Amino acid sequence: MIAGRTVQRKPRRWRTGARKPEARPNGDARARKKAGYAFISYSSENRVQADAVRDLLREEQTACWMAPYDIPAGSKYAYEINNALENCACLVLLLSEAAQNSPFVEREVELAMAYRKSIVAIALEEMQLNSGFKFYLGEEQLVPVRKIDARTPEMRKVLEGVRRLTAGGGDRLLGSTGEAGF
């Protein structure tokens, strides 16, 4: 006690200098702290479309995180992916039959839900959601996108939604279709 006041101590660090590792999406670190970034989840079979979405987001000046680009050499994928999901503003899901059959995509969606992240689901093809994805995405709007092109109304809707979410200007995108129709 100092002159009748209680002095509060700083919390102890168990390991000297230890800090929680942070995800490293592209762009300025200070801007990421303020605004956030989009985590792109996709099946490796949809890599071309995922790269196109990443390029469009970057052209729109929207920070994004996508494996393998944002995983530092020598680090562990599971740790980096978990940290990126925990710290992202939203998850951009490239939804296809291949994505529904990927245990890694399903795990990323499950973690995004656990971390209470907004999900922007881009349906790359006409499909019925399997049981697991009905559970995860039952309350989410599926945006059917035939071609990843910034000039289409569907992709403009996606880009605007992601921009708003990463800027901190909104919660979950509302609506539900239960299936992706074209």
Beta strands, then each sheet from edge to edge (+ up, - down):
strand 1: 38-41
strand 2: 64-65
strand 3: 90-95
strand 4: 118-123
strand 5: 127-128
strand 6: 142-144
strand 7: 179-180
sheet 1: 2+ 1+ 3+ 4+ 6+
sheet 2: 5+ 7-
end
